Amino acid sequence: MVDVTDATFERDILERSEQVPVVVDLWAEWCGPCRTLGPILEKVIAETEGKVVLAKVNTDENPQLTQAFQVQGIPAVHAVKDRTPVASFVGAQPEAEVRRFVQALLPTAEEEQAVALIAAGDEAPLR
């Protein structure tokens, strides 16, 4: 998990999303539903063992990011892959819903196999 600021957005969200999906949790200390959702996000994303990264943005301290994500209510959660927002939800969700949201971001078995073959220098099976 990384705390993101207006100043670190490019590196911590956009650049990182080129390697793995980044789930951006926009929250505030005074927000009760945010305090409920935060630990659920942390738990579910930790279970991905690095295949998805959690980035937390305090909306009170980072107004530019809050505006960039067009936040109307919090908690607001956005998934970013390859520098592009791909999914989002607003409001505290039960763990099962959060799990579905995160699972949809994970690579398929075929994608993982392709990455492993490329990393090993064996691209022949991909043709």
N, C-alpha and C positions, 0 to 999 in steps of 0.2 A: 504494500500500500504506500502511496506517495501523496503528500499534501501538495496541491498545485496552486500556484498564484498566477495573477495576470502575467507576471514576468516570466514564469517557467512553463506556460501553456504550450508553446511551440515544441520544446524538448520533451516535456513529460507526458503530453497527450498526443500531439500530431506525429512527431518523429517516432515515438514508442509504438504508435498504432500501425506503423509499417512492419513491425516484427510480430506483434501479438495484439489481439483486441484489447482495447482499454475501456473499462466501464467507469464513467464519470459520475460521481455522486455529488450533486449540488445540494448543500445543506446549510443550516445555521444552528448555533448553539441553543437558541431559544425555542427551536422547533421540536415539539414532542414527537411527532411521527418520524422525524429525522433520527432521533435517538433510538427509536424502535428499529428502523430499517438498517441503520449503519452496521450493527453487529451481524445482522443476517447477511448483508452483502459481503462483509469481511469473511465470514465463515464459508459461504458458498464459493467465493472466488479463491480462497485459500485451498479449497479442495481440488481446484484445477491444476495445482502444482506448477504455477507459472505460465500456464497456457492462456490465461486471461489476467490482466492487471487492473487493480482498483486505484483510481485517482480521485481524491476527495477535494472539493472546492467549497470553501466557506463563502457563501454568497454575500455576507455582510462585509467581508474583507476584500472581495474581488469583484467589484461591480462590472468591470469590462467583460469578464467571462460570463457573469450572470446575464448580461445583455447579449453577448454573442450566442449563447444557447437559448435565447428568447424565453427565459424562465418566467412563468406566470404563477407558479406555486411550487412549494418545496415539501418534501424532498422531490427533486427531479433527477432522473437517472437517464443517461445517454450512453449508448455503446458506439465506439468509434473504431473503424477498421480502415487501414490504408488512407488515413486522414479524412475519412468520410463518416458522418453520423449514419448508422445503419438501423438503429432501433432505440426506443425510449419508452419511459413510463413516468407518471407523476403520482405521488402519494405512496404511503407505506403499503407494501404488498406482503402477503404471507410467504413463508420460506419456499413452499412448493412453486409459487409463481416466479420468485426470484431465481430459483434453480432452473426452471424452464427457460427464462430469459438468458441466463448465462450459458446453459447447454447449447442453445441455438448459435452461440458465438464460437463454439469449439470446432476445430477442424474435423472433417470426416476421416474415417480410417484410410480411405483412398488418398486424401490429401496428405495425411501423415506419412503414408508409405512413399508417396512421390517425393516429399521433402527429404526423407531418409535416403532414398536412392540418389537424389541429386547431391546430397551431402557426401555420400560415399563415392561419388564420381561415376555412378552406374546409371546412365540415362537411357540405355538401350531399351529396357522394359517400358519406358514411357512413350516410345514411338509407335 
